[in-house]
């Protein structure tokens, strides 16, 4: 029986993943954790076990792993790209030293470790179109540096110590429950809120900037399906390219207009986040994930737009 610890459980992914995991594995078998309790997450915190865990303290991770007989850790505690550029030292500390502690606990206590990587693990010298699974990775952000190093460290713990490490390179994730915490792709979330509330949105990412994206239900499947995949079939176990769609702001505008015809998109480009976006791929080749563990996303751009707008209308009481 799987006994799962989720770190960073109150973030954009965790706040939805925990509910889904509790449905699949039973609520007592999924321990949610965060560095502190955050307002607005009462339902999650009360829906099963919750513990305060700072991944920069190995003992705090070990204590919870022992208390609940945890055998799987999904490590979602991390700083994202834009915030990481503002606080590079802290980004390294949380993303790398935190991951190192998680891997050490995995090695000592015999846990599977799921650690997501990102499209940020690529850089300006990476082939940008149909970016191959195995290619040049020379990112120019601290977040990207921690993601490449994290992929390698997870590989190392697997080959050297036999820890069952797994992960995908997530693209921009779009969801309506919890806002992302300071990424470059966040415009693709904010746009839906403003479309419904104001009928217009000002994008900090410029026209023509294409990036890979995914709707949260597919991202949750990417975590659970890879976690449950047959270990023997995984060649690229720590860093699978996964994508569901690739679009630029004007493509998102066109999709929203199908549902809100008067919607208007303006641009006020943020040079820092634009510079990051310009170093990331336009579209990923995710055939390795499809072949090795059956990756098959369900939502394309219009299906996502329809669902986001329907769900947000209810959430925002519009
Ligand atoms: N969504 C993330 C970011 O923009 C990419 O991993 O930082």
Boltz pocket constraint, residues with backbone or C-beta under 6 A from the ligand:
constraints:
  - pocket:
      binder: B
      contacts: [[A, 80], [A, 81], [A, 82], [A, 117], [A, 118], [A, 119], [A, 120], [A, 143], [A, 170], [A, 171], [A, 172], [A, 173], [A, 182], [A, 183], [A, 184], [A, 185], [A, 186]]
      max_distance: 6.0
